Amino acid sequence: MFFIFGVGPKTKVVEKKQFKCPVCRTCSNYELRQQRQYFSLFFIALFPVSRRQNTTVKCLHCGTVMPSMVLHHTQQEAK
Ligand SMILES: [Zn+2]
C-alpha cells in the first residue's frame, strides 16, 4: 500500500455578483475566489496548511483575474 499526498492550491468561489470591470469597462459578472494551500491525500484536499488566503476576482466577461481590492475601488467610484 502506498500513499499519494502533497500540498497544492485549492480555489473556492465565495461570491458571485456584478461589478464594473476596470479592464473591459463593462458591467459584468465576477467571481470572488479564495485560494489556499491544502494538504491533500489521494488528490482529495483535506485541510488548509496556510493561514494566508489569496483572494482574487475574476471577470467572467473578459476573463481577467485581478486582486480583490479592485472591488473596493469600483464601489468607491459608484458613491
Ligand atoms: Zn472584464
PDB file of the backbone (N, CA, C, O) and the ligand in Angstrom, with CONECT records:
HET     ZN  A 101       1
ATOM      1  N   MET A   1       0.836  -1.202   0.000  1.00  0.00           N
ATOM      2  CA  MET A   1       0.000   0.000   0.000  1.00  0.00           C
ATOM      3  C   MET A   1       0.868   1.249   0.000  1.00  0.00           C
ATOM      4  O   MET A   1       1.859   1.330   0.726  1.00  0.00           O
ATOM      5  N   PHE A   2       0.494   2.202  -0.806  1.00  0.00           N
ATOM      6  CA  PHE A   2       1.261   3.441  -0.831  1.00  0.00           C
ATOM      7  C   PHE A   2       0.327   4.649  -0.810  1.00  0.00           C
ATOM      8  O   PHE A   2      -0.847   4.564  -1.170  1.00  0.00           O
ATOM      9  N   PHE A   3       0.879   5.752  -0.387  1.00  0.00           N
ATOM     10  CA  PHE A   3       0.079   6.967  -0.274  1.00  0.00           C
ATOM     11  C   PHE A   3       0.513   7.995  -1.311  1.00  0.00           C
ATOM     12  O   PHE A   3       1.705   8.164  -1.567  1.00  0.00           O
ATOM     13  N   ILE A   4      -0.424   8.655  -1.884  1.00  0.00           N
ATOM     14  CA  ILE A   4      -0.114   9.796  -2.743  1.00  0.00           C
ATOM     15  C   ILE A   4      -0.572  11.036  -2.001  1.00  0.00           C
ATOM     16  O   ILE A   4      -1.767  11.235  -1.779  1.00  0.00           O
ATOM     17  N   PHE A   5       0.378  11.860  -1.622  1.00  0.00           N
ATOM     18  CA  PHE A   5      -0.021  13.063  -0.911  1.00  0.00           C
ATOM     19  C   PHE A   5       0.826  14.236  -1.353  1.00  0.00           C
ATOM     20  O   PHE A   5       1.890  14.076  -1.951  1.00  0.00           O
ATOM     21  N   GLY A   6       0.334  15.401  -1.047  1.00  0.00           N
ATOM     22  CA  GLY A   6       1.079  16.591  -1.426  1.00  0.00           C
ATOM     23  C   GLY A   6       0.359  17.834  -0.948  1.00  0.00           C
ATOM     24  O   GLY A   6      -0.680  17.770  -0.290  1.00  0.00           O
ATOM     25  N   VAL A   7       0.944  18.966  -1.299  1.00  0.00           N
ATOM     26  CA  VAL A   7       0.355  20.243  -0.947  1.00  0.00           C
ATOM     27  C   VAL A   7       0.096  21.012  -2.231  1.00  0.00           C
ATOM     28  O   VAL A   7       0.976  21.144  -3.081  1.00  0.00           O
ATOM     29  N   GLY A   8      -1.113  21.514  -2.360  1.00  0.00           N
ATOM     30  CA  GLY A   8      -1.427  22.263  -3.570  1.00  0.00           C
ATOM     31  C   GLY A   8      -2.514  23.277  -3.308  1.00  0.00           C
ATOM     32  O   GLY A   8      -3.201  23.215  -2.289  1.00  0.00           O
ATOM     33  N   PRO A   9      -2.668  24.207  -4.221  1.00  0.00           N
ATOM     34  CA  PRO A   9      -3.669  25.244  -4.040  1.00  0.00           C
ATOM     35  C   PRO A   9      -5.074  24.727  -4.326  1.00  0.00           C
ATOM     36  O   PRO A   9      -5.280  23.893  -5.208  1.00  0.00           O
ATOM     37  N   LYS A  10      -6.017  25.232  -3.576  1.00  0.00           N
ATOM     38  CA  LYS A  10      -7.421  24.886  -3.811  1.00  0.00           C
ATOM     39  C   LYS A  10      -8.200  26.192  -3.891  1.00  0.00           C
ATOM     40  O   LYS A  10      -8.083  27.056  -3.022  1.00  0.00           O
ATOM     41  N   THR A  11      -8.981  26.318  -4.928  1.00  0.00           N
ATOM     42  CA  THR A  11      -9.707  27.564  -5.140  1.00  0.00           C
ATOM     43  C   THR A  11     -11.180  27.364  -4.848  1.00  0.00           C
ATOM     44  O   THR A  11     -11.797  26.397  -5.294  1.00  0.00           O
ATOM     45  N   LYS A  12     -11.730  28.301  -4.089  1.00  0.00           N
ATOM     46  CA  LYS A  12     -13.136  28.230  -3.726  1.00  0.00           C
ATOM     47  C   LYS A  12     -13.809  29.530  -4.158  1.00  0.00           C
ATOM     48  O   LYS A  12     -13.306  30.614  -3.865  1.00  0.00           O
ATOM     49  N   VAL A  13     -14.932  29.429  -4.847  1.00  0.00           N
ATOM     50  CA  VAL A  13     -15.678  30.628  -5.230  1.00  0.00           C
ATOM     51  C   VAL A  13     -16.563  31.017  -4.054  1.00  0.00           C
ATOM     52  O   VAL A  13     -17.427  30.245  -3.638  1.00  0.00           O
ATOM     53  N   VAL A  14     -16.347  32.213  -3.521  1.00  0.00           N
ATOM     54  CA  VAL A  14     -17.093  32.622  -2.333  1.00  0.00           C
ATOM     55  C   VAL A  14     -18.209  33.610  -2.645  1.00  0.00           C
ATOM     56  O   VAL A  14     -19.108  33.806  -1.827  1.00  0.00           O
ATOM     57  N   GLU A  15     -18.161  34.232  -3.815  1.00  0.00           N
ATOM     58  CA  GLU A  15     -19.169  35.235  -4.118  1.00  0.00           C
ATOM     59  C   GLU A  15     -19.308  35.394  -5.625  1.00  0.00           C
ATOM     60  O   GLU A  15     -18.321  35.357  -6.360  1.00  0.00           O
ATOM     61  N   LYS A  16     -20.547  35.572  -6.075  1.00  0.00           N
ATOM     62  CA  LYS A  16     -20.788  35.853  -7.493  1.00  0.00           C
ATOM     63  C   LYS A  16     -21.723  37.045  -7.573  1.00  0.00           C
ATOM     64  O   LYS A  16     -22.883  36.965  -7.169  1.00  0.00           O
ATOM     65  N   LYS A  17     -21.225  38.124  -8.083  1.00  0.00           N
ATOM     66  CA  LYS A  17     -22.025  39.334  -8.193  1.00  0.00           C
ATOM     67  C   LYS A  17     -21.663  40.077  -9.469  1.00  0.00           C
ATOM     68  O   LYS A  17     -20.962  39.556 -10.337  1.00  0.00           O
ATOM     69  N   GLN A  18     -22.152  41.295  -9.562  1.00  0.00           N
ATOM     70  CA  GLN A  18     -21.830  42.115 -10.724  1.00  0.00           C
ATOM     71  C   GLN A  18     -20.963  43.295 -10.314  1.00  0.00           C
ATOM     72  O   GLN A  18     -21.116  43.834  -9.218  1.00  0.00           O
ATOM     73  N   PHE A  19     -20.073  43.685 -11.177  1.00  0.00           N
ATOM     74  CA  PHE A  19     -19.260  44.871 -10.938  1.00  0.00           C
ATOM     75  C   PHE A  19     -18.895  45.498 -12.269  1.00  0.00           C
ATOM     76  O   PHE A  19     -19.079  44.909 -13.334  1.00  0.00           O
ATOM     77  N   LYS A  20     -18.374  46.709 -12.175  1.00  0.00           N
ATOM     78  CA  LYS A  20     -17.899  47.349 -13.394  1.00  0.00           C
ATOM     79  C   LYS A  20     -16.430  47.007 -13.538  1.00  0.00           C
ATOM     80  O   LYS A  20     -15.582  47.500 -12.794  1.00  0.00           O
ATOM     81  N   CYS A  21     -16.147  46.159 -14.500  1.00  0.00           N
ATOM     82  CA  CYS A  21     -14.785  45.673 -14.675  1.00  0.00           C
ATOM     83  C   CYS A  21     -13.866  46.806 -15.129  1.00  0.00           C
ATOM     84  O   CYS A  21     -14.171  47.495 -16.103  1.00  0.00           O
ATOM     85  N   PRO A  22     -12.742  47.006 -14.430  1.00  0.00           N
ATOM     86  CA  PRO A  22     -11.817  48.076 -14.832  1.00  0.00           C
ATOM     87  C   PRO A  22     -11.033  47.736 -16.095  1.00  0.00           C
ATOM     88  O   PRO A  22     -10.408  48.618 -16.683  1.00  0.00           O
ATOM     89  N   VAL A  23     -11.055  46.482 -16.521  1.00  0.00           N
ATOM     90  CA  VAL A  23     -10.279  46.079 -17.701  1.00  0.00           C
ATOM     91  C   VAL A  23     -11.115  46.214 -18.975  1.00  0.00           C
ATOM     92  O   VAL A  23     -10.706  46.881 -19.926  1.00  0.00           O
ATOM     93  N   CYS A  24     -12.302  45.569 -18.987  1.00  0.00           N
ATOM     94  CA  CYS A  24     -13.111  45.639 -20.212  1.00  0.00           C
ATOM     95  C   CYS A  24     -14.168  46.743 -20.131  1.00  0.00           C
ATOM     96  O   CYS A  24     -14.873  47.009 -21.104  1.00  0.00           O
ATOM     97  N   ARG A  25     -14.273  47.387 -18.955  1.00  0.00           N
ATOM     98  CA  ARG A  25     -15.152  48.545 -18.760  1.00  0.00           C
ATOM     99  C   ARG A  25     -16.612  48.265 -19.079  1.00  0.00           C
ATOM    100  O   ARG A  25     -17.322  49.127 -19.599  1.00  0.00           O
ATOM    101  N   THR A  26     -17.052  47.055 -18.765  1.00  0.00           N
ATOM    102  CA  THR A  26     -18.472  46.746 -18.887  1.00  0.00           C
ATOM    103  C   THR A  26     -18.979  46.261 -17.531  1.00  0.00           C
ATOM    104  O   THR A  26     -18.203  45.802 -16.693  1.00  0.00           O
ATOM    105  N   CYS A  27     -20.277  46.367 -17.332  1.00  0.00           N
ATOM    106  CA  CYS A  27     -20.871  45.858 -16.106  1.00  0.00           C
ATOM    107  C   CYS A  27     -21.099  44.359 -16.310  1.00  0.00           C
ATOM    108  O   CYS A  27     -21.999  43.954 -17.045  1.00  0.00           O
ATOM    109  N   SER A  28     -20.280  43.551 -15.658  1.00  0.00           N
ATOM    110  CA  SER A  28     -20.348  42.116 -15.906  1.00  0.00           C
ATOM    111  C   SER A  28     -20.294  41.329 -14.608  1.00  0.00           C
ATOM    112  O   SER A  28     -20.033  41.885 -13.541  1.00  0.00           O
ATOM    113  N   ASN A  29     -20.541  40.050 -14.709  1.00  0.00           N
ATOM    114  CA  ASN A  29     -20.483  39.186 -13.531  1.00  0.00           C
ATOM    115  C   ASN A  29     -19.036  38.900 -13.145  1.00  0.00           C
ATOM    116  O   ASN A  29     -18.159  38.815 -14.005  1.00  0.00           O
ATOM    117  N   TYR A  30     -18.799  38.756 -11.860  1.00  0.00           N
ATOM    118  CA  TYR A  30     -17.472  38.363 -11.403  1.00  0.00           C
ATOM    119  C   TYR A  30     -17.582  37.231 -10.392  1.00  0.00           C
ATOM    120  O   TYR A  30     -18.630  36.998  -9.790  1.00  0.00           O
ATOM    121  N   GLU A  31     -16.466  36.541 -10.230  1.00  0.00           N
ATOM    122  CA  GLU A  31     -16.361  35.511  -9.203  1.00  0.00           C
ATOM    123  C   GLU A  31     -15.283  35.939  -8.224  1.00  0.00           C
ATOM    124  O   GLU A  31     -14.152  36.235  -8.608  1.00  0.00           O
ATOM    125  N   LEU A  32     -15.656  35.966  -6.944  1.00  0.00           N
ATOM    126  CA  LEU A  32     -14.662  36.235  -5.904  1.00  0.00           C
ATOM    127  C   LEU A  32     -14.133  34.892  -5.428  1.00  0.00           C
ATOM    128  O   LEU A  32     -14.892  34.055  -4.939  1.00  0.00           O
ATOM    129  N   ARG A  33     -12.836  34.690  -5.572  1.00  0.00           N
ATOM    130  CA  ARG A  33     -12.254  33.383  -5.270  1.00  0.00           C
ATOM    131  C   ARG A  33     -11.236  33.481  -4.154  1.00  0.00           C
ATOM    132  O   ARG A  33     -10.459  34.432  -4.075  1.00  0.00           O
ATOM    133  N   GLN A  34     -11.258  32.491  -3.303  1.00  0.00           N
ATOM    134  CA  GLN A  34     -10.258  32.381  -2.251  1.00  0.00           C
ATOM    135  C   GLN A  34      -9.382  31.179  -2.546  1.00  0.00           C
ATOM    136  O   GLN A  34      -9.869  30.075  -2.788  1.00  0.00           O
ATOM    137  N   GLN A  35      -8.087  31.417  -2.520  1.00  0.00           N
ATOM    138  CA  GLN A  35      -7.162  30.329  -2.791  1.00  0.00           C
ATOM    139  C   GLN A  35      -6.286  30.085  -1.565  1.00  0.00           C
ATOM    140  O   GLN A  35      -5.687  31.012  -1.022  1.00  0.00           O
ATOM    141  N   ARG A  36      -6.221  28.840  -1.144  1.00  0.00           N
ATOM    142  CA  ARG A  36      -5.379  28.470  -0.005  1.00  0.00           C
ATOM    143  C   ARG A  36      -4.605  27.211  -0.341  1.00  0.00           C
ATOM    144  O   ARG A  36      -4.993  26.420  -1.201  1.00  0.00           O
ATOM    145  N   GLN A  37      -3.505  27.052   0.362  1.00  0.00           N
ATOM    146  CA  GLN A  37      -2.709  25.832   0.191  1.00  0.00           C
ATOM    147  C   GLN A  37      -3.328  24.729   1.051  1.00  0.00           C
ATOM    148  O   GLN A  37      -3.530  24.910   2.252  1.00  0.00           O
ATOM    149  N   TYR A  38      -3.621  23.608   0.440  1.00  0.00           N
ATOM    150  CA  TYR A  38      -4.229  22.493   1.154  1.00  0.00           C
ATOM    151  C   TYR A  38      -3.318  21.277   1.130  1.00  0.00           C
ATOM    152  O   TYR A  38      -2.621  21.008   0.152  1.00  0.00           O
ATOM    153  N   PHE A  39      -3.350  20.549   2.247  1.00  0.00           N
ATOM    154  CA  PHE A  39      -2.701  19.251   2.270  1.00  0.00           C
ATOM    155  C   PHE A  39      -3.680  18.242   1.686  1.00  0.00           C
ATOM    156  O   PHE A  39      -4.820  18.147   2.139  1.00  0.00           O
ATOM    157  N   SER A  40      -3.243  17.496   0.689  1.00  0.00           N
ATOM    158  CA  SER A  40      -4.164  16.565   0.057  1.00  0.00           C
ATOM    159  C   SER A  40      -3.616  15.149   0.070  1.00  0.00           C
ATOM    160  O   SER A  40      -2.407  14.927  -0.006  1.00  0.00           O
ATOM    161  N   LEU A  41      -4.528  14.204   0.168  1.00  0.00           N
ATOM    162  CA  LEU A  41      -4.185  12.787   0.162  1.00  0.00           C
ATOM    163  C   LEU A  41      -5.033  12.123  -0.918  1.00  0.00           C
ATOM    164  O   LEU A  41      -6.257  12.254  -0.921  1.00  0.00           O
ATOM    165  N   PHE A  42      -4.393  11.426  -1.815  1.00  0.00           N
ATOM    166  CA  PHE A  42      -5.082  10.826  -2.965  1.00  0.00           C
ATOM    167  C   PHE A  42      -5.893  11.872  -3.734  1.00  0.00           C
ATOM    168  O   PHE A  42      -7.013  11.617  -4.176  1.00  0.00           O
ATOM    169  N   PHE A  43      -5.301  13.035  -3.876  1.00  0.00           N
ATOM    170  CA  PHE A  43      -5.896  14.140  -4.645  1.00  0.00           C
ATOM    171  C   PHE A  43      -7.160  14.717  -4.012  1.00  0.00           C
ATOM    172  O   PHE A  43      -7.905  15.448  -4.664  1.00  0.00           O
ATOM    173  N   ILE A  44      -7.402  14.392  -2.751  1.00  0.00           N
ATOM    174  CA  ILE A  44      -8.531  14.987  -2.039  1.00  0.00           C
ATOM    175  C   ILE A  44      -7.965  15.977  -1.023  1.00  0.00           C
ATOM    176  O   ILE A  44      -7.180  15.607  -0.150  1.00  0.00           O
ATOM    177  N   ALA A  45      -8.372  17.240  -1.151  1.00  0.00           N
ATOM    178  CA  ALA A  45      -7.877  18.253  -0.228  1.00  0.00           C
ATOM    179  C   ALA A  45      -8.463  18.013   1.161  1.00  0.00           C
ATOM    180  O   ALA A  45      -9.682  17.975   1.329  1.00  0.00           O
ATOM    181  N   LEU A  46      -7.598  17.854   2.147  1.00  0.00           N
ATOM    182  CA  LEU A  46      -8.068  17.506   3.482  1.00  0.00           C
ATOM    183  C   LEU A  46      -8.198  18.717   4.381  1.00  0.00           C
ATOM    184  O   LEU A  46      -9.262  18.971   4.946  1.00  0.00           O
ATOM    185  N   PHE A  47      -7.105  19.471   4.515  1.00  0.00           N
ATOM    186  CA  PHE A  47      -7.158  20.633   5.401  1.00  0.00           C
ATOM    187  C   PHE A  47      -6.182  21.705   4.922  1.00  0.00           C
ATOM    188  O   PHE A  47      -5.185  21.391   4.272  1.00  0.00           O
ATOM    189  N   PRO A  48      -6.462  22.959   5.239  1.00  0.00           N
ATOM    190  CA  PRO A  48      -5.553  24.028   4.817  1.00  0.00           C
ATOM    191  C   PRO A  48      -4.267  24.011   5.633  1.00  0.00           C
ATOM    192  O   PRO A  48      -4.291  23.789   6.843  1.00  0.00           O
ATOM    193  N   VAL A  49      -3.155  24.244   4.966  1.00  0.00           N
ATOM    194  CA  VAL A  49      -1.873  24.247   5.658  1.00  0.00           C
ATOM    195  C   VAL A  49      -1.336  25.663   5.838  1.00  0.00           C
ATOM    196  O   VAL A  49      -0.350  25.863   6.549  1.00  0.00           O
ATOM    197  N   SER A  50      -1.964  26.636   5.211  1.00  0.00           N
ATOM    198  CA  SER A  50      -1.501  28.003   5.389  1.00  0.00           C
ATOM    199  C   SER A  50      -2.660  28.879   5.839  1.00  0.00           C
ATOM    200  O   SER A  50      -3.804  28.664   5.438  1.00  0.00           O
ATOM    201  N   ARG A  51      -2.361  29.854   6.664  1.00  0.00           N
ATOM    202  CA  ARG A  51      -3.395  30.772   7.117  1.00  0.00           C
ATOM    203  C   ARG A  51      -3.649  31.840   6.068  1.00  0.00           C
ATOM    204  O   ARG A  51      -4.744  32.394   5.971  1.00  0.00           O
ATOM    205  N   ARG A  52      -2.622  32.114   5.292  1.00  0.00           N
ATOM    206  CA  ARG A  52      -2.729  33.196   4.334  1.00  0.00           C
ATOM    207  C   ARG A  52      -3.668  32.823   3.200  1.00  0.00           C
ATOM    208  O   ARG A  52      -3.544  31.757   2.598  1.00  0.00           O
ATOM    209  N   GLN A  53      -4.588  33.697   2.924  1.00  0.00           N
ATOM    210  CA  GLN A  53      -5.510  33.456   1.831  1.00  0.00           C
ATOM    211  C   GLN A  53      -5.227  34.436   0.712  1.00  0.00           C
ATOM    212  O   GLN A  53      -4.922  35.609   0.928  1.00  0.00           O
ATOM    213  N   ASN A  54      -5.340  33.912  -0.471  1.00  0.00           N
ATOM    214  CA  ASN A  54      -5.130  34.739  -1.638  1.00  0.00           C
ATOM    215  C   ASN A  54      -6.493  34.949  -2.298  1.00  0.00           C
ATOM    216  O   ASN A  54      -7.035  34.033  -2.916  1.00  0.00           O
ATOM    217  N   THR A  55      -7.037  36.145  -2.165  1.00  0.00           N
ATOM    218  CA  THR A  55      -8.361  36.410  -2.701  1.00  0.00           C
ATOM    219  C   THR A  55      -8.249  37.150  -4.022  1.00  0.00           C
ATOM    220  O   THR A  55      -7.615  38.202  -4.110  1.00  0.00           O
ATOM    221  N   THR A  56      -8.868  36.591  -5.037  1.00  0.00           N
ATOM    222  CA  THR A  56      -8.815  37.209  -6.358  1.00  0.00           C
ATOM    223  C   THR A  56     -10.223  37.351  -6.930  1.00  0.00           C
ATOM    224  O   THR A  56     -11.153  36.657  -6.520  1.00  0.00           O
ATOM    225  N   VAL A  57     -10.350  38.246  -7.864  1.00  0.00           N
ATOM    226  CA  VAL A  57     -11.612  38.482  -8.552  1.00  0.00           C
ATOM    227  C   VAL A  57     -11.410  38.133 -10.021  1.00  0.00           C
ATOM    228  O   VAL A  57     -10.448  38.576 -10.648  1.00  0.00           O
ATOM    229  N   LYS A  58     -12.327  37.336 -10.561  1.00  0.00           N
ATOM    230  CA  LYS A  58     -12.228  37.016 -11.977  1.00  0.00           C
ATOM    231  C   LYS A  58     -13.439  37.580 -12.698  1.00  0.00           C
ATOM    232  O   LYS A  58     -14.581  37.272 -12.359  1.00  0.00           O
ATOM    233  N   CYS A  59     -13.171  38.413 -13.701  1.00  0.00           N
ATOM    234  CA  CYS A  59     -14.231  38.946 -14.537  1.00  0.00           C
ATOM    235  C   CYS A  59     -14.660  37.848 -15.508  1.00  0.00           C
ATOM    236  O   CYS A  59     -13.836  37.294 -16.236  1.00  0.00           O
ATOM    237  N   LEU A  60     -15.967  37.537 -15.511  1.00  0.00           N
ATOM    238  CA  LEU A  60     -16.448  36.465 -16.376  1.00  0.00           C
ATOM    239  C   LEU A  60     -16.677  36.951 -17.804  1.00  0.00           C
ATOM    240  O   LEU A  60     -17.005  36.163 -18.691  1.00  0.00           O
ATOM    241  N   HIS A  61     -16.503  38.251 -18.017  1.00  0.00           N
ATOM    242  CA  HIS A  61     -16.680  38.788 -19.363  1.00  0.00           C
ATOM    243  C   HIS A  61     -15.381  38.692 -20.160  1.00  0.00           C
ATOM    244  O   HIS A  61     -15.359  38.155 -21.267  1.00  0.00           O
ATOM    245  N   CYS A  62     -14.287  39.227 -19.577  1.00  0.00           N
ATOM    246  CA  CYS A  62     -13.012  39.216 -20.296  1.00  0.00           C
ATOM    247  C   CYS A  62     -12.042  38.177 -19.726  1.00  0.00           C
ATOM    248  O   CYS A  62     -10.996  37.912 -20.320  1.00  0.00           O
ATOM    249  N   GLY A  63     -12.390  37.583 -18.566  1.00  0.00           N
ATOM    250  CA  GLY A  63     -11.564  36.516 -18.012  1.00  0.00           C
ATOM    251  C   GLY A  63     -10.340  36.982 -17.254  1.00  0.00           C
ATOM    252  O   GLY A  63      -9.493  36.168 -16.887  1.00  0.00           O
ATOM    253  N   THR A  64     -10.231  38.296 -17.008  1.00  0.00           N
ATOM    254  CA  THR A  64      -9.064  38.811 -16.304  1.00  0.00           C
ATOM    255  C   THR A  64      -9.167  38.502 -14.805  1.00  0.00           C
ATOM    256  O   THR A  64     -10.212  38.710 -14.187  1.00  0.00           O
ATOM    257  N   VAL A  65      -8.074  38.005 -14.237  1.00  0.00           N
ATOM    258  CA  VAL A  65      -8.006  37.765 -12.798  1.00  0.00           C
ATOM    259  C   VAL A  65      -7.244  38.909 -12.167  1.00  0.00           C
ATOM    260  O   VAL A  65      -6.121  39.213 -12.568  1.00  0.00           O
ATOM    261  N   MET A  66      -7.864  39.554 -11.164  1.00  0.00           N
ATOM    262  CA  MET A  66      -7.224  40.709 -10.528  1.00  0.00           C
ATOM    263  C   MET A  66      -7.363  40.622  -9.018  1.00  0.00           C
ATOM    264  O   MET A  66      -8.204  39.872  -8.523  1.00  0.00           O
ATOM    265  N   PRO A  67      -6.561  41.369  -8.277  1.00  0.00           N
ATOM    266  CA  PRO A  67      -6.669  41.336  -6.816  1.00  0.00           C
ATOM    267  C   PRO A  67      -8.017  41.853  -6.346  1.00  0.00           C
ATOM    268  O   PRO A  67      -8.630  42.699  -6.998  1.00  0.00           O
ATOM    269  N   SER A  68      -8.479  41.334  -5.201  1.00  0.00           N
ATOM    270  CA  SER A  68      -9.837  41.637  -4.734  1.00  0.00           C
ATOM    271  C   SER A  68     -10.018  43.105  -4.380  1.00  0.00           C
ATOM    272  O   SER A  68     -11.148  43.567  -4.221  1.00  0.00           O
ATOM    273  N   MET A  69      -8.909  43.849  -4.252  1.00  0.00           N
ATOM    274  CA  MET A  69      -9.038  45.266  -3.894  1.00  0.00           C
ATOM    275  C   MET A  69      -9.698  46.096  -4.996  1.00  0.00           C
ATOM    276  O   MET A  69     -10.142  47.213  -4.732  1.00  0.00           O
ATOM    277  N   VAL A  70      -9.773  45.579  -6.215  1.00  0.00           N
ATOM    278  CA  VAL A  70     -10.445  46.342  -7.270  1.00  0.00           C
ATOM    279  C   VAL A  70     -11.926  46.521  -6.957  1.00  0.00           C
ATOM    280  O   VAL A  70     -12.544  47.483  -7.413  1.00  0.00           O
ATOM    281  N   LEU A  71     -12.498  45.603  -6.182  1.00  0.00           N
ATOM    282  CA  LEU A  71     -13.912  45.716  -5.802  1.00  0.00           C
ATOM    283  C   LEU A  71     -14.140  46.953  -4.951  1.00  0.00           C
ATOM    284  O   LEU A  71     -15.134  47.659  -5.127  1.00  0.00           O
ATOM    285  N   HIS A  72     -13.221  47.218  -4.026  1.00  0.00           N
ATOM    286  CA  HIS A  72     -13.349  48.390  -3.165  1.00  0.00           C
ATOM    287  C   HIS A  72     -13.225  49.679  -3.986  1.00  0.00           C
ATOM    288  O   HIS A  72     -13.900  50.674  -3.721  1.00  0.00           O
ATOM    289  N   HIS A  73     -12.349  49.630  -4.980  1.00  0.00           N
ATOM    290  CA  HIS A  73     -12.168  50.807  -5.832  1.00  0.00           C
ATOM    291  C   HIS A  73     -13.426  51.123  -6.626  1.00  0.00           C
ATOM    292  O   HIS A  73     -13.849  52.276  -6.706  1.00  0.00           O
ATOM    293  N   THR A  74     -14.034  50.065  -7.225  1.00  0.00           N
ATOM    294  CA  THR A  74     -15.215  50.295  -8.038  1.00  0.00           C
ATOM    295  C   THR A  74     -16.389  50.720  -7.176  1.00  0.00           C
ATOM    296  O   THR A  74     -17.244  51.481  -7.629  1.00  0.00           O
ATOM    297  N   GLN A  75     -16.447  50.229  -5.913  1.00  0.00           N
ATOM    298  CA  GLN A  75     -17.525  50.636  -5.030  1.00  0.00           C
ATOM    299  C   GLN A  75     -17.382  52.098  -4.627  1.00  0.00           C
ATOM    300  O   GLN A  75     -18.375  52.810  -4.479  1.00  0.00           O
ATOM    301  N   GLN A  76     -16.144  52.540  -4.452  1.00  0.00           N
ATOM    302  CA  GLN A  76     -15.920  53.934  -4.091  1.00  0.00           C
ATOM    303  C   GLN A  76     -16.295  54.873  -5.240  1.00  0.00           C
ATOM    304  O   GLN A  76     -16.801  55.974  -5.023  1.00  0.00           O
ATOM    305  N   GLU A  77     -16.039  54.416  -6.453  1.00  0.00           N
ATOM    306  CA  GLU A  77     -16.388  55.236  -7.600  1.00  0.00           C
ATOM    307  C   GLU A  77     -17.889  55.410  -7.744  1.00  0.00           C
ATOM    308  O   GLU A  77     -18.357  56.449  -8.210  1.00  0.00           O
ATOM    309  N   ALA A  78     -18.642  54.397  -7.346  1.00  0.00           N
ATOM    310  CA  ALA A  78     -20.089  54.418  -7.524  1.00  0.00           C
ATOM    311  C   ALA A  78     -20.768  55.412  -6.582  1.00  0.00           C
ATOM    312  O   ALA A  78     -21.885  55.861  -6.842  1.00  0.00           O
ATOM    313  N   LYS A  79     -20.082  55.753  -5.482  1.00  0.00           N
ATOM    314  CA  LYS A  79     -20.699  56.633  -4.491  1.00  0.00           C
ATOM    315  C   LYS A  79     -20.777  58.080  -4.974  1.00  0.00           C
ATOM    316  O   LYS A  79     -21.272  58.946  -4.252  1.00  0.00           O
TER     317      LYS A  79
HETATM  318 ZN    ZN A 101     -13.704  42.368 -17.682  1.00  0.00          ZN2+
END
